[in-house]
Amino acid sequence: MLKKFKVWYKNIFGSRRELVREEAMDVKNHRVDIREVTYFVAKALFTDIPEMIEIERAVYAGKAPWDSTAFANELRREKDRLYLVIRKEDKLLAFIGSTFDERTRDAHITNIAVLPDYQNRGLGRFLLETMIKKARKLNYKSVSLEVRVSNQNAQKLYRDLDFEQTGIKRGYYFGDHEDAADMTLYLADESAADDE
């Protein structure tokens, strides 16, 4: 009897949960206005990888922390990874990647980068807010990330979005071994908020 109940429960609620997840992870290519400038937002494709690496090189003084194999492995994992890109006139300007962990209910930002000439135009904020909305839609508990301790501009943006510093990872970054600040945005439990 218990086995039948579990099957029935999974069929009813499991499929609904899977449907919500599919909807949250689905991104239609579309235009978006950010600070009165029109951009094109899309799910990252394998063909975007070379440009994503070039953005990393531009941001990280000629070095790309991730190689094409690392990005390809991430893009293959469509069920629990989401990578988005922003383009203008067919030029890739920014991207973000996130892991959506059903077990911990955390959306972890694995990567975010904006070409230096396009920083401070709202692109990074837009991408982060998009991932936060998706985490909320999935009823996740948190959104987390690591950031270089020297990157005060990024930390200010994260704090403006209500991320809190939750720790330090010593020698985290490959190459220069700079420390990383762990930052977390705790999402309100919407069901608990509804009860109040």
C-alpha positions in Angstrom: 0.0 0.0 0.0 2.8 2.4 0.9 4.5 1.7 -2.4 1.3 2.5 -4.3 1.0 5.8 -2.3 4.6 6.8 -3.2 4.0 6.1 -6.9 0.8 8.1 -6.8 2.4 11.0 -4.9 5.3 11.1 -7.3 3.0 11.0 -10.3 1.0 13.9 -8.9 3.5 16.1 -7.1 6.8 14.9 -8.7 5.6 15.8 -12.2 4.4 19.1 -11.0 7.8 19.8 -9.4 9.5 18.7 -12.6 7.3 20.9 -14.7 8.0 24.0 -12.5 11.7 23.2 -12.7 11.6 22.9 -16.5 9.7 26.2 -16.8 12.2 27.9 -14.5 15.2 26.6 -16.4 13.7 27.4 -19.8 14.8 30.7 -21.3 13.4 32.0 -24.6 15.7 34.2 -26.6 14.4 37.7 -26.2 15.2 41.4 -26.3 15.5 43.3 -23.1 15.9 47.0 -22.2 18.5 47.7 -19.6 18.9 51.4 -18.8 17.2 52.3 -22.0 19.5 50.3 -24.2 18.2 47.2 -26.0 20.1 43.9 -25.7 19.5 40.3 -26.7 19.4 37.6 -23.9 19.7 33.9 -24.6 20.6 30.6 -23.1 24.4 30.0 -23.7 25.3 27.6 -26.5 28.4 25.7 -27.3 29.2 28.2 -30.0 29.3 31.0 -27.4 32.2 29.4 -25.5 35.1 31.1 -27.4 33.5 34.5 -26.7 32.9 33.6 -23.1 36.6 32.8 -22.7 37.5 36.1 -24.4 35.4 38.0 -21.9 37.1 36.1 -19.1 40.5 37.1 -20.5 39.4 40.7 -20.8 38.2 40.7 -17.2 41.1 38.7 -15.7 44.1 40.4 -17.2 44.6 38.0 -20.1 43.9 34.8 -18.1 40.8 32.7 -18.5 40.0 30.8 -15.3 37.8 28.3 -17.2 38.8 26.6 -20.5 36.5 25.4 -23.2 36.2 21.9 -21.8 35.0 23.3 -18.4 32.3 25.4 -20.1 31.3 22.6 -22.4 30.9 20.3 -19.4 28.7 22.9 -17.7 26.5 23.5 -20.8 25.9 19.7 -21.2 24.2 19.6 -17.8 20.9 21.1 -18.8 18.9 19.8 -15.8 20.9 21.5 -13.1 22.9 24.2 -14.8 21.8 27.4 -16.5 24.1 29.8 -18.5 22.8 33.0 -20.0 24.5 35.4 -22.4 23.8 39.1 -23.3 24.5 40.3 -26.8 24.3 43.6 -28.6 24.6 43.7 -32.4 25.8 40.1 -32.3 28.7 40.8 -29.9 28.7 38.8 -26.6 29.0 41.3 -23.8 28.2 39.4 -20.6 27.4 36.0 -19.3 26.4 34.2 -16.1 26.3 30.6 -15.0 24.6 28.9 -12.1 24.2 25.5 -10.6 20.7 24.7 -9.2 21.1 22.1 -6.5 17.8 20.4 -5.6 19.2 18.7 -2.5 20.5 21.9 -0.8 18.0 24.2 -2.5 20.8 26.6 -3.4 21.4 28.3 -6.7 25.2 28.8 -6.8 26.6 31.4 -9.2 29.6 29.6 -10.8 30.6 32.4 -13.1 29.6 36.0 -14.1 31.6 38.3 -16.3 30.9 41.5 -18.2 33.3 43.0 -20.8 35.1 45.9 -19.1 33.8 48.5 -21.6 30.3 47.4 -20.7 30.6 47.3 -16.9 28.5 49.6 -14.8 25.7 49.6 -17.3 23.4 47.2 -15.4 24.2 44.0 -17.3 25.7 42.1 -14.3 22.8 43.2 -12.1 20.2 42.1 -14.7 21.9 38.7 -15.0 22.0 38.2 -11.2 18.4 39.3 -10.8 17.4 36.8 -13.5 19.0 33.9 -11.6 17.6 35.1 -8.3 14.1 35.1 -9.8 14.6 31.6 -11.1 15.8 30.4 -7.6 12.6 32.0 -6.1 10.4 30.4 -8.7 11.9 27.0 -7.6 11.3 27.9 -4.0 15.1 27.7 -3.2 16.5 28.8 0.1 19.5 30.7 -1.1 21.7 32.0 -3.9 25.4 31.8 -3.3 28.7 32.8 -4.9 32.4 33.4 -4.4 34.1 36.7 -5.2 37.7 37.9 -5.1 38.3 39.8 -1.8 39.9 42.5 -4.0 36.8 43.0 -6.2 35.1 45.7 -4.2 32.9 46.8 -7.2 31.3 43.3 -7.5 31.0 43.0 -3.7 29.1 46.3 -3.6 26.7 45.0 -6.3 26.1 41.8 -4.4 25.5 43.7 -1.1 23.0 46.0 -3.0 21.1 42.8 -3.9 21.1 41.8 -0.2 23.9 39.2 -0.4 25.8 38.8 2.9 29.4 37.7 3.4 29.3 34.3 5.0 32.9 33.3 5.0 36.4 33.4 3.4 38.0 30.7 1.3 41.8 31.1 1.7 43.9 30.8 -1.5 40.8 30.0 -3.5 41.7 31.4 -6.9 44.0 29.4 -9.2 47.2 31.1 -10.2 47.5 34.0 -7.7 45.9 32.2 -4.8 43.8 35.2 -3.8 41.2 34.7 -1.1 37.5 34.5 -2.0 34.7 35.9 0.0 31.7 33.6 0.2 28.5 35.5 -0.2 24.9 34.3 0.2 21.5 35.7 -0.5 18.9 34.1 1.8 15.6 33.8 0.1 12.4 34.2 2.2 10.3 31.1 2.5 7.3 32.2 0.5 5.0 29.7 2.2 6.0 31.0 5.6 5.5 34.6 4.4 2.0 33.6 3.2 1.2 32.4 6.7 2.0 35.7 8.4 
